[in-house]
Structures are given as structure tokens and as C-alpha cells.
Amino acid sequence: MATTTYTVGLPEHEGWLEQIAWGPTGVEHGPSPTANAGRTPYMTAADGAPVEYAPFGLRPFTGADLVLDQELFWRFDGEDSTPTSLRLAFVDDLTGLRTVLCYRTSPSTDVLLRWVELTNGGTGDLVVDQLGSAGFCLPVESPELTFLTGRWAHEFQREQLVLPAGRFEIGSSQGVPGHQFASWLAVRDAVDGQAWAVSLAWSGSWRIAVDVEVTGATRVRAGRAVSGISLAPGETLIAPQVAAAYSADGLDGVSRALHTHERSLTRDLVRPVQYNSWEATEFAVEEEGQLALASLAAELGAELFVVDDGWFTGRHDDTAGLGDWHPDPAAFPNGFATFVNGVKALGLGFGLWVEPEAVSPKSLLYQEHPDWVYRVDGRPATLIRNQLLLDLGREDVFEFVRAVFDRLLTDYPIDYVKWDMNRPPTPRGRPGAVGADLDGEHVRNYWRLLDHLRSNHPHVLVEGCAGGGGRTDLATIARTDVVWPSDNTAPMDRLNIQYGFLHAHAPHVMLSWVTDHPGFFDTRPKSLRFRFVTAMAGVLGIGADIRLWTPEQRSEAASLVTLYKEIRSTIHHGSLHLIGSPADPSCAAQYDHGARTVVLAWQTGDLNGVPALPGRRSRFPLRGLDVTATYRTSDGVEYSGAHLVHAGLPITFTATHDADVVVLDRQP
């Protein structure tokens, strides 16, 4: 890895693998900080050891990573290694289960990827009741945990707690990562500030657990949430990857490490400034009105126009239409192709919203294929948002959705797809599928479809959305170009959401809109500039009804879009430091790329009365700059690096100037 090492060792008995050290390069040269130096009364030796991965049976008391319907005991069965990967096999002779512990480095980053592969080498079925991807032992006795929690419209709220003993667990059983928790967690040593983080690449149900074990060390486990998956003889089950990072620079450092990893997963392309028409028209989509919005959006400097829900046959509200993916001829009397070309004639790309996993009970698709939805015989269907969910794990359903995409993207010059999912699967059943891995089958076909779009329609950008931030895992991020963190676009609410999101994920995948929404939780009014600077923190979009904006507002918006395009490369490729939080009177985000630093700053609390009363300007101590260099703003003001780091960048906020953008260029 770039600056860190992860070291494991095989004890003489070869019954399990142990973690030796994880930290800065060279930390492995010395006694292991996680090794147990004492006896293990009332438990097994494995229960007290820093075991990398262990089944129930081998580690029966302090927590196992793998649980089957019977106990397992391992012996080492060989290894296969390259300069960037390691595979270590263990076999249970009684059941024939072969488990391979897999490791791979993420090139030029401080991220390690881990997962396991299970193969049933026996003669009978095995039942998997818990499937971890990895376990990590940390030399921290009172870990400070940072995690992201919330609900719909309130996702990615950062929470912290110290775990002196016992267990902490987060997860989802909804068939998607969900709105309640992000599949990410960080552990910080409150004594010396070093930190570790894990992020799970799984688009279905999951769990992450933290235990303070009897030795005093902290153990973190991550993997799928499963129950009763049948593994037949000869079959292989692969657990999802976990991306793990260490940094001596604390939470800021592990976030930057994961951001770098995400840049290696995603395409290096310009993510356009978009306008989405949903908040302006909702379901009332018709050609003339959409073209009028597109024309205004082009004047503001937007590069992409996205038609959201309501464009297809029967979709006049949320009770019908899903599954019948054909443009409504009544809404587009001149033909949908003519409409799309009209948008593109304005110099805009064209995007379209779809929810391909969902179906309306009133749709033609459901009338023809009622057996395609998740269902349990004899039980009533559960409607959420007046819709059902297709059993995407079925091959016929997969082929139907693939054909829908191919038809739309072939028949019309579409540049962008917004893939939404507005309900979890419940009841999750398929008649006759006892022991089937329904969650895994759905996720794998979801990935297959995203991979199909990437390979067969590479010019099309894809946005990942699930009722907001319900599916923002690493696997989705690797197969899309942006994700939608939340349906809440209000300024202060959104700033809080983005603050948490950027702990786990990189700015270049974070789509954000400027709207006129007042907010659900913090309804304090903020300026148009504040809303724009908030959305500039990632991938800028506009979602307001811009027909209602005054000429002055449109002029201001156009100038801010122009500014964003000038700094977009720094925001998307730069190293990020979060300075303060939205809970403070002011906060900022610092992006460094090459010789340029961009600072986005927000006044989030009360003003200090300046200039009417004595006081000082708000200051933001920047990080990571060359203290011996000189930095110049775009309007010619110069600062020393030492001043910016130690005294801080000064910004004056007023009642009408509640956000700012400062561009600093390091002088030769």
C-alpha cells in the first residue's frame, strides 16, 4: 500500500490466521500490538487471539465471522500470492467446506480489500446463517466509533460514541444498504488520534459490528446479513469486498484514503452540471413545459437536462405506470425523439429517470406477469409507495429490464440515466425457493445490469438513487457515475447530510441540487448563494422551479455556475479536508489539487455583530499547505502558507453574504 502495511501470520498449529500489525509502514517490525500475552480461562485459545477470520466452533465464545448450521474447525490448506494479493485457504475436514481468505491492495492507495470465498467440497448441503467478509483487530481499548445514521430525508447524520465494553452493531435487513445506516464505520484511538475505517461493497442487506474483546483489543467485523442460505456440494459463495483504511491523521486521513480508492473505482470524466425538472413539474410532464424549462436551464449554464418521474404511459401520479416504460404519446404529441432532439438542440445533454426494479399493480406489466414480483403464497402483497418490487434475481425479469434499457438507449439519444428505487422488498419470497439466496441473486443481477450499461452504452452516465441515499455502497459507486445522497435538498438540512456523506464517500460522486425547498429539520432561510455553494461541494445540479426565479436570481445563478465550472476539477480530483461542522457557527470544505486550493465556506450559526460591534472575522485554519509558500486569491490577495495554516483564512460573513468560495493558487 502507499504508506501503510497490513501484516498477518500463521501460528505453528496452523489452525487459524492472526493479524500481526496494521499501520504505517514499519509498524510490523516489533512485537504485535494485538497479540494476546495471557491465558484464556473459561474459553478457547482462539477466543483470545487476534484471529483474522474464524468460524463458530473454532471461536465459540467471543464472536465468529462465519456461522453455519454446524460447528467448523479448520486446518491450513495452502496459499497463493502475488505482489498485490494474497489468498490463504482453510478446510474443515468433516463438512468439506473450503474457505479462502482473500486480500488485495488498491493501487497507489492506503486501502486494503478483503473478502472470503466459500466452496462446499462435501457431499451434503450446508446452510450459511452468518457470512462475514472480514474481521479486523485494532490495538484500541476504548474505541471512539464514528458512524452515519438517519432515515429518509435525513441520511448520513454523523454520530460518535466511545465503546468501553461490549458490542455495537449497525446494518440493514431491507435488501438495500438503507437510509438508517451507511455501510461505513470508523474507529479512532482517542489517545493518539490514529484511525481505521471500513466500507462494505454490498448493495443488499449487511451488518457491521464492533466488539471490545476480553483482551482489551477492538474487533470490527463487516459482511452480509444472511440467514438460511443453502450451499450445495460443489457450489461457491463469495462474500462482498470490504475496503479498509488506516491513517495516522485520524478521521480526515481515513476519509481521504477511501476517497482516493473511490476515484480508482469510478470513471475519470467530466460530471455535467444538470437541471432536473422534478420539483418544477412533478408528474405533470409535457413537451412544451419541459422545453421551456430546458431553455432556461441552458441560459443558466446547465449542461444536462433530466426528465424525472412522469414521462411514461399511465404515470399521472404514483399509483400507476411503473413497468410500462414507453413515452406517453399524449405528453409528447410530436414524438419523444423530437422532444429529446429539441432539448439537445439547446446544447444540453438529455437524461431520463427510471425505476426498473419496481412495478405498479395497475400496469400492463403486472397484469401480464403477476408472478414476477416478490411474494409469499397465501399472504397479501405489501404496497410501499403504491408499488411492488420485481424479483430481479429471476433470469426472465433480468432480461426484461435489460431489454428496456437497450430499447430506450437505442431508440433515443439519451446521455444520462437516473436509476431510482423507492421501496425495499417485502415480503421477500419466491414460491418453491427454499434456501435460495434471494438477496444475493437480486444484488448480482442489479450489478449485471449496471455492468451491461457500462459495456454496451458507455456514453451514458448513470446516477444511483434509492429514495435518496438508500443505496450508496461502494459496489454501486463503482458501477455508477454519481449517487444521490438524499431527497432532502433544503440548504441547512443538505449541508448536514453532505458533511456526513463526505466522511465515507468522495465529492466527485455526490450529486446535489440547488432548490427552493425550505427544509424538514432546520428551516432557517439561506441565500441563493448559500444553496449554490452547498451544491458545489460535489456534483452541481439545479432542481428548483427556475421559472419562478427573478432575472436577478437567474443572473446570480449563471455567474455561480460559471465559477463552479472553473473549480470543478479541483473539487472532483482534490484531497478534501472538512473544517468544522454544520453544528459550529461556521464551517468549510478545503479541496487541494496540484497548485490550487478551493475553500467553500458557510455561515451556519449566529453572526458576531461585525462591523456594527467589535469582533473578529471568521477564520478557517487550512490544512496540508506548504507553510513556506505564498498563496494568491483570484482577486489578487496574497497570504503566506504559514498564515493560512496557523492564523486561518479570514472570511467576513453578513446577513446577505452567508457563504463564500475562495480560490487560492500557490505561487511559483
C-alpha positions in Angstrom: 0.0 0.0 0.0 1.1 3.6 -0.4 2.2 4.4 3.2 0.8 1.6 5.3 1.2 -2.1 5.8 -1.1 -4.9 6.9 0.7 -7.9 8.3 -0.7 -11.4 9.1 0.9 -14.6 10.4 0.2 -18.3 10.6 0.7 -19.7 14.1 2.7 -23.0 14.4 -0.5 -25.0 14.9 -1.9 -23.6 11.5 -5.4 -23.7 12.8 -6.2 -20.1 12.0 -4.6 -16.9 10.8 -3.7 -14.0 13.1 -3.3 -10.3 12.5 0.2 -9.1 13.4 0.0 -5.3 12.8 -1.8 -2.6 10.8 -0.5 0.9 10.5 2.3 3.0 9.0 5.0 1.1 7.0 7.4 -0.4 9.5 4.9 -0.9 12.3 5.2 -4.6 11.8 8.8 -4.7 12.9 8.3 -5.4 16.6 6.0 -7.4 18.9 2.5 -7.5 17.7 0.3 -4.9 19.4 -2.8 -7.1 19.1 -1.3 -10.4 20.3 -2.7 -12.0 23.4 0.0 -12.4 26.1 -2.1 -14.1 28.7 -4.0 -17.3 29.4 -7.6 -17.8 28.3 -9.5 -19.4 31.2 -13.1 -20.4 30.5 -12.7 -20.0 26.8 -10.6 -21.4 23.9 -7.2 -20.0 22.7 -8.9 -18.7 19.5 -11.3 -16.7 21.6 -8.4 -14.6 23.0 -6.3 -14.5 19.8 -6.3 -11.7 17.1 -7.8 -14.1 14.6 -8.3 -12.7 11.1 -11.4 -14.8 10.4 -12.9 -17.7 12.2 -16.0 -19.9 12.1 -18.3 -20.7 15.0 -16.8 -23.8 16.6 -13.3 -22.6 16.3 -14.2 -19.4 18.1 -17.4 -20.2 20.1 -17.5 -17.5 22.8 -16.1 -14.1 21.7 -17.7 -14.0 18.3 -17.3 -15.7 15.0 -17.2 -14.3 11.4 -18.8 -17.3 9.8 -21.7 -19.3 11.2 -23.2 -22.5 9.6 -25.8 -24.9 10.7 -22.9 -26.9 12.3 -19.6 -26.1 14.0 -16.5 -25.8 11.9 -12.8 -26.5 12.8 -10.1 -25.5 10.3 -6.7 -26.6 9.1 -4.5 -24.6 6.8 -4.7 -25.7 3.1 -2.2 -23.6 1.2 -1.6 -20.1 -0.1 -1.4 -18.2 -3.4 0.2 -14.8 -3.5 1.3 -12.0 -5.9 2.9 -8.6 -5.1 -0.6 -7.1 -4.7 -2.8 -10.0 -3.5 -2.9 -12.9 -1.1 -5.1 -16.0 -0.9 -5.0 -18.3 2.2 -7.1 -21.5 2.3 -8.5 -23.3 5.2 -10.5 -26.6 5.2 -12.9 -28.2 7.6 -12.4 -32.0 7.1 -15.8 -33.0 8.5 -18.0 -30.9 6.2 -15.6 -30.4 3.3 -16.0 -26.6 3.4 -13.1 -24.8 2.0 -12.7 -21.2 2.9 -10.3 -18.9 1.2 -9.3 -15.6 2.9 -8.6 -13.1 0.1 -6.6 -9.9 0.3 -5.8 -7.3 -2.4 -4.3 -3.8 -2.3 -5.9 -0.9 -4.0 -3.2 0.5 -6.2 -1.5 3.7 -5.0 -3.8 4.0 -2.0 -3.8 3.0 1.6 -6.8 0.8 1.2 -6.8 -2.9 1.6 -9.6 -5.0 0.1 -10.7 -8.2 1.9 -13.3 -10.9 1.4 -13.8 -14.7 1.6 -14.8 -17.4 -0.8 -16.7 -20.5 0.5 -16.8 -23.7 -1.5 -18.7 -26.8 -0.4 -16.4 -29.7 -1.0 -18.5 -32.2 0.9 -21.4 -34.4 -0.1 -24.3 -32.7 1.6 -25.9 -29.2 1.7 -24.5 -26.7 4.1 -26.6 -23.8 5.5 -25.0 -20.4 6.0 -26.5 -18.3 8.8 -23.8 -15.6 9.1 -21.4 -14.5 6.3 -18.8 -12.1 7.3 -16.4 -10.7 4.7 -13.6 -9.8 7.1 -12.6 -9.2 10.7 -10.1 -6.6 11.9 -8.2 -6.5 15.3 -7.3 -3.0 16.4 -5.0 -2.2 19.4 -7.5 0.3 20.9 -9.0 -0.3 24.3 -11.7 2.4 24.4 -12.5 3.0 20.8 -14.3 6.1 19.6 -16.7 5.0 16.9 -17.9 7.2 14.1 -20.9 6.1 12.1 -23.6 7.6 9.9 -27.2 7.2 10.8 -30.6 8.7 9.9 -33.8 8.0 7.9 -35.3 9.1 4.7 -34.6 12.8 4.1 -32.2 12.8 7.0 -29.5 10.4 5.9 -25.8 10.5 6.8 -26.0 12.1 10.2 -22.6 11.7 11.8 -22.7 10.2 15.3 -19.8 9.4 17.6 -19.6 7.3 20.8 -16.9 5.7 23.0 -17.4 1.9 23.5 -15.7 1.0 26.8 -17.0 -2.6 26.6 -19.5 -4.9 24.9 -20.8 -4.7 21.3 -22.0 -2.1 18.9 -23.8 -3.1 15.7 -25.4 -1.4 12.7 -26.8 -2.8 9.5 -29.8 -3.2 7.2 -32.2 -6.1 6.5 -34.1 -4.2 3.8 -32.4 -5.7 0.7 -30.6 -2.4 0.2 -28.0 -0.6 2.4 -30.9 1.6 3.6 -31.4 5.1 4.9 -30.9 4.2 8.6 -27.2 3.5 8.5 -24.4 3.9 5.9 -22.4 0.7 5.4 -19.3 2.5 6.7 -17.7 2.8 10.1 -14.6 4.4 11.6 -12.7 3.7 14.8 -10.4 6.4 16.3 -8.0 6.0 19.1 -8.9 8.8 21.5 -5.4 8.7 22.9 -3.2 9.3 19.9 -5.8 10.1 17.2 -4.9 7.4 14.7 -8.0 5.9 12.9 -9.2 3.0 11.0 -12.3 2.7 8.7 -14.2 0.0 6.8 -16.6 0.4 4.0 -18.6 -2.5 2.6 -19.1 -3.1 -1.2 -22.5 -4.7 -1.0 -25.8 -3.4 -2.4 -28.1 -5.6 -0.2 -28.6 -6.4 3.4 -25.5 -6.1 5.6 -24.1 -5.7 9.1 -21.0 -4.1 10.7 -20.2 -5.0 14.4 -17.6 -3.8 16.9 -16.6 -5.7 20.0 -14.3 -4.7 22.8 -12.9 -8.2 23.5 -11.6 -9.8 26.7 -8.0 -8.9 25.7 -8.9 -5.2 25.5 -8.5 -5.1 21.8 -11.2 -3.8 19.5 -12.6 -6.2 16.8 -14.5 -4.9 13.8 -16.5 -7.3 11.6 -18.3 -6.5 8.3 -20.3 -8.6 5.9 -23.7 -9.6 4.6 -26.8 -10.1 6.7 -27.9 -13.6 5.8 -30.0 -16.4 7.2 -30.5 -19.9 5.9 -28.7 -19.8 2.6 -28.2 -23.3 1.2 -24.8 -24.1 -0.3 -25.0 -27.3 -2.3 -22.0 -29.6 -2.9 -19.6 -28.0 -5.4 -21.2 -24.6 -5.1 -19.1 -21.5 -4.2 -20.4 -18.4 -2.3 -18.3 -15.2 -2.5 -18.7 -12.6 0.3 -18.6 -8.9 -0.7 -15.4 -6.9 -0.5 -14.6 -4.7 2.4 -12.4 -1.7 1.8 -10.3 -0.9 4.9 -8.1 2.0 5.6 -5.7 3.3 8.3 -4.4 6.8 8.8 -2.3 8.4 11.5 -4.2 11.6 10.5 -7.4 10.4 12.1 -10.9 10.6 10.5 -9.7 13.2 8.0 -7.0 10.8 6.8 -9.1 7.6 6.5 -11.7 9.6 4.6 -9.1 10.8 2.1 -7.8 7.3 1.7 -11.3 6.0 0.9 -11.9 8.9 -1.5 -8.7 8.0 -3.4 -9.9 4.4 -3.6 -13.3 5.6 -4.9 -11.6 7.6 -7.6 -9.8 4.4 -8.7 -13.2 2.7 -9.0 -15.0 5.3 -11.0 -14.7 6.7 -14.4 -12.5 9.8 -14.9 -14.9 12.0 -16.8 -16.5 15.5 -16.5 -19.7 15.2 -14.5 -22.0 17.8 -16.0 -24.0 20.5 -14.3 -27.5 19.2 -14.5 -31.0 20.5 -14.3 -33.7 18.1 -13.1 -37.3 19.1 -13.7 -39.0 17.1 -10.9 -39.5 19.9 -8.3 -40.8 22.2 -11.1 -43.4 19.9 -12.6 -43.5 16.6 -10.6 -45.8 14.2 -12.6 -47.1 16.9 -14.9 -44.6 16.2 -17.6 -45.4 17.5 -21.1 -43.3 18.6 -24.0 -43.9 22.3 -24.1 -43.3 22.9 -20.4 -40.2 20.7 -20.4 -38.7 22.5 -23.3 -39.3 25.9 -21.7 -37.5 24.7 -18.5 -34.7 23.3 -20.7 -34.3 26.7 -22.4 -34.0 28.5 -19.1 -31.6 25.8 -17.7 -29.3 26.3 -20.8 -29.3 30.1 -20.1 -28.1 29.4 -16.6 -25.2 27.3 -17.9 -26.5 23.8 -17.2 -25.0 21.0 -19.4 -27.6 18.3 -18.9 -31.4 18.3 -18.7 -33.0 15.4 -16.8 -36.7 14.5 -17.1 -37.7 12.8 -13.8 -40.7 10.7 -13.0 -43.9 11.1 -15.1 -42.7 10.8 -18.7 -44.1 7.3 -19.4 -47.5 5.8 -20.2 -50.1 6.0 -17.4 -47.8 7.9 -15.0 -50.0 10.7 -13.8 -49.4 10.0 -10.1 -47.6 7.4 -8.1 -50.3 4.8 -8.4 -49.7 3.5 -12.0 -47.3 3.2 -14.9 -44.2 1.6 -13.3 -43.2 -1.3 -15.6 -44.7 0.2 -18.8 -41.6 2.0 -19.9 -42.8 3.8 -23.1 -43.0 7.6 -23.5 -46.6 8.9 -23.1 -47.8 9.9 -26.6 -50.2 12.4 -25.0 -47.3 14.2 -23.3 -45.2 14.2 -26.4 -47.5 14.6 -29.4 -44.6 15.2 -31.8 -42.9 12.1 -30.7 -40.4 11.5 -27.9 -37.4 11.6 -30.3 -38.5 15.0 -31.5 -38.7 16.2 -27.9 -35.3 14.8 -26.9 -33.7 16.3 -30.0 -35.3 19.7 -29.1 -33.5 19.6 -25.7 -30.2 18.6 -27.3 -30.6 21.5 -29.8 -30.2 23.8 -26.9 -26.7 22.5 -26.3 -27.8 20.2 -23.4 -27.3 16.5 -22.8 -30.5 14.6 -22.1 -31.3 12.4 -19.1 -34.2 10.2 -18.1 -35.5 8.8 -14.8 -36.3 5.1 -14.5 -37.2 2.8 -11.6 -36.6 -0.5 -13.3 -37.0 -2.8 -10.3 -40.5 -1.6 -9.4 -43.9 -2.3 -10.9 -47.4 -0.7 -10.3 -50.3 -3.1 -9.7 -52.3 -1.2 -12.3 -49.6 -1.6 -15.0 -49.8 -3.8 -18.1 -46.6 -5.5 -17.0 -48.2 -6.7 -13.7 -51.3 -7.9 -15.5 -49.2 -10.0 -17.8 -46.6 -11.2 -15.2 -48.0 -11.1 -11.7 -45.6 -13.9 -10.8 -42.6 -11.6 -11.4 -42.9 -9.8 -8.1 -41.6 -11.0 -4.7 -44.5 -12.8 -3.0 -45.4 -15.4 -0.4 -48.2 -17.8 -1.4 -51.3 -17.2 0.7 -50.1 -13.9 2.0 -51.3 -10.4 0.9 -48.9 -8.2 -1.1 -47.4 -5.3 0.8 -47.6 -2.0 -1.1 -45.0 0.7 -0.4 -45.4 4.0 -2.4 -48.3 2.2 -4.2 -45.9 -0.2 -5.9 -44.4 -3.7 -5.7 -40.9 -4.9 -6.4 -39.8 -7.2 -9.2 -37.9 -10.3 -8.3 -34.8 -9.2 -10.1 -33.0 -12.5 -9.3 -35.2 -14.3 -11.8 -33.5 -14.5 -15.2 -36.7 -13.6 -17.1 -37.0 -10.4 -15.1 -33.4 -9.6 -15.6 -33.8 -10.0 -19.4 -36.9 -7.8 -19.4 -35.1 -4.9 -17.6 -32.1 -5.3 -19.8 -34.3 -5.1 -22.9 -36.0 -2.0 -21.5 -32.6 -0.2 -21.2 -31.4 -1.4 -24.6 -34.6 -0.2 -26.3 -34.7 3.3 -24.6 -30.9 3.9 -25.1 -31.0 2.7 -28.7 -34.2 4.4 -29.8 -33.4 7.8 -28.3 -30.2 9.8 -27.9 -30.1 9.6 -24.1 -26.9 10.6 -22.3 -27.8 10.0 -18.7 -30.0 7.6 -16.7 -31.2 8.2 -13.2 -31.8 4.8 -11.7 -34.2 5.1 -8.7 -35.6 2.5 -6.2 -38.3 3.8 -3.9 -39.1 0.7 -1.8 -37.4 -2.3 -0.2 -38.5 -5.8 -0.9 -41.2 -7.1 1.4 -42.5 -9.8 1.7 -39.3 -11.3 0.2 -40.4 -14.6 -1.1 -40.3 -16.8 -4.2 -42.6 -19.8 -4.2 -40.6 -23.0 -4.1 -37.3 -21.3 -3.5 -36.4 -22.8 -0.1 -32.8 -21.9 0.9 -32.4 -19.6 -2.1 -30.2 -16.5 -1.7 -32.8 -14.0 -2.9 -30.9 -11.0 -1.6 -27.7 -12.2 -3.3 -29.4 -13.0 -6.6 -31.1 -9.6 -6.7 -27.8 -7.8 -6.0 -25.8 -9.7 -8.5 -28.4 -9.0 -11.3 -28.5 -5.4 -10.3 -24.8 -5.3 -10.8 -25.0 -7.2 -14.1 -27.4 -4.6 -15.4 -25.1 -1.7 -14.3 -22.2 -3.6 -15.9 -24.3 -4.0 -19.1 -24.9 -0.3 -19.3 -21.2 0.4 -18.8 -20.1 -2.0 -21.5 -22.9 -1.7 -24.1 -23.8 2.0 -23.6 -20.5 3.5 -22.4 -21.5 7.1 -23.4 -24.4 7.0 -20.9 -23.8 8.4 -17.4 -25.6 6.6 -14.6 -26.9 8.1 -11.4 -27.6 5.8 -8.5 -30.6 6.7 -6.3 -32.8 4.7 -3.9 -35.4 7.1 -2.4 -32.4 9.3 -1.8 -29.4 7.7 -0.1 -30.7 4.2 0.3 -28.1 2.6 -1.9 -24.8 4.4 -1.8 -22.5 1.5 -1.1 -19.0 1.0 -2.7 -20.3 -1.6 -5.2 -23.0 0.8 -6.5 -20.5 3.7 -6.6 -18.1 1.6 -8.7 -20.8 1.0 -11.3 -22.4 4.4 -11.5 -21.0 7.9 -12.1 -22.9 9.8 -9.3 -25.1 8.9 -6.4 -28.0 10.9 -4.8 -27.4 11.2 -1.1 -30.9 12.3 -0.1 -34.3 13.6 -1.4 -33.9 16.5 1.1 -32.4 19.4 -0.8 -33.0 22.2 1.8 -29.8 24.2 2.5 -29.1 23.5 6.1 -30.5 20.0 6.1 -28.5 19.2 3.0 -25.3 20.7 4.4 -25.6 18.3 7.4 -26.3 15.3 5.1 -23.3 16.2 2.9 -21.0 16.6 5.9 -21.7 13.0 6.9 -21.6 11.7 3.4 -18.2 13.1 2.7 -16.7 11.2 5.6 -17.5 8.0 3.8 -17.5 8.9 0.1 -15.7 11.2 -2.4 -17.0 14.6 -3.6 -17.0 13.6 -7.3 -19.8 11.0 -6.8 -22.0 13.3 -4.6 -24.8 14.9 -6.6 -26.5 17.9 -5.1 -29.3 20.2 -6.3 -30.0 23.9 -5.7 -33.7 24.2 -4.9 -36.1 26.5 -3.0 -37.1 23.7 -0.5 -37.4 25.2 3.0 -36.3 22.1 4.9 -37.7 19.5 7.3 -35.4 19.8 10.3 -33.5 23.2 10.0 -35.8 25.7 8.2 -33.6 28.8 8.6 -33.7 30.6 5.3 -30.5 30.8 3.4 -29.4 32.8 0.4 -29.3 31.6 -3.1 -25.5 31.8 -2.9 -25.5 29.5 0.2 -27.6 27.0 -1.7 -25.2 27.1 -4.6 -22.1 26.8 -2.5 -23.6 23.8 -0.7 -24.3 22.1 -4.0 -20.9 23.0 -5.4 -19.3 20.7 -2.7 -19.8 17.8 -5.1 -21.5 17.5 -8.4 -23.6 20.6 -9.0 -27.3 20.3 -10.1 -30.3 22.6 -10.1 -33.7 21.4 -9.2 -35.7 24.5 -8.4 -38.6 25.8 -10.5 -36.4 28.3 -12.2 -39.4 29.9 -14.0 -40.2 31.5 -10.6 -36.7 33.0 -10.2 -36.3 36.7 -10.8 -34.0 38.0 -13.5 -31.5 39.0 -10.8 -31.6 35.4 -9.3 -31.0 33.9 -12.7 -28.1 36.2 -13.3 -26.5 35.3 -10.0 -27.1 31.6 -10.6 -25.4 31.9 -14.0 -22.3 33.5 -12.5 -22.1 30.8 -9.8 -22.5 28.0 -12.4 -19.6 29.7 -14.3 -17.5 29.8 -11.1 -18.3 26.2 -10.4 -17.1 25.1 -13.8 -13.8 26.8 -13.2 -13.2 25.0 -9.9 -15.0 21.7 -10.7 -11.7 19.8 -11.5 -10.2 20.7 -8.1 -13.4 19.7 -6.2 -13.6 16.4 -8.0 -10.0 15.4 -8.0 -8.7 17.2 -5.0 -7.8 16.0 -1.5 -10.6 17.0 0.9 -10.4 18.4 4.4 -13.6 19.2 6.4 -13.0 22.2 8.6 -15.5 22.3 11.5 -19.1 21.0 11.1 -22.5 22.5 10.4 -23.1 22.4 14.2 -20.5 25.1 14.5 -21.1 28.9 13.9 -19.2 28.4 10.6 -17.6 25.5 8.7 -15.8 24.9 5.4 -14.5 22.3 3.0 -11.0 22.6 1.6 -10.0 20.9 -1.7 -6.4 20.7 -2.8 -5.3 19.6 -6.3 -1.9 20.5 -7.7 -1.1 24.1 -7.0 -4.8 25.1 -6.4 -6.8 25.1 -3.2 -10.5 25.8 -3.2 -12.3 26.6 0.0 -16.1 26.5 0.3 -17.3 28.3 3.5 -20.7 28.6 5.2 -22.1 30.8 8.0 -24.2 28.2 9.8 -24.8 30.0 13.2 -25.4 33.4 14.5 -23.5 36.4 13.2 -21.0 38.1 15.6 -22.2 41.6 15.0 -19.2 42.8 12.9 -19.0 45.5 11.7 -21.6 47.2 13.9 -19.9 45.8 17.0 -16.3 45.0 17.9 -15.3 41.5 16.9 -13.1 39.4 14.6 -13.7 37.9 11.2 -14.4 34.2 10.9 -11.2 32.3 10.3 -10.6 28.8 8.9 -7.3 27.2 9.6 -6.4 25.3 6.4 -4.5 22.0 6.4 -1.7 20.4 4.4 -0.5 23.6 2.8 3.2 24.5 2.2 3.9 26.9 5.1 6.9 28.3 3.2 4.8 29.1 0.1 2.8 32.1 -0.9 -0.9 31.7 -2.0 -2.8 34.2 -4.0 -6.6 34.5 -4.3 -8.4 35.1 -7.6 -8.8 38.8 -6.7 -5.1 39.2 -6.0 -4.9 39.0 -2.2 -1.8 37.1 -1.0 -1.3 35.0 2.1 1.7 33.0 3.4 1.1 29.3 3.8 2.0 29.8 7.5 -0.7 32.4 7.9 -3.4 30.2 6.3 -2.4 27.1 8.4 -1.9 28.8 11.7 -3.9 32.0 11.7 -6.5 30.8 9.2 -8.2 32.1 6.1 -10.3 35.1 7.0 -13.8 35.4 5.7 -16.4 38.1 6.6 -20.0 36.9 6.7 -23.0 39.2 6.7 -26.8 38.6 6.7 -26.8 38.6 2.9 -23.3 37.0 2.4 -23.7 33.7 4.3 -21.4 31.6 2.1 -18.2 32.1 0.1 -15.9 30.5 -2.4 -12.2 31.3 -2.1 -9.7 30.1 -4.8 -6.1 30.1 -3.8 -3.2 29.4 -6.2 0.3 28.6 -4.8 2.8 30.9 -6.4 5.9 29.6 -8.1 
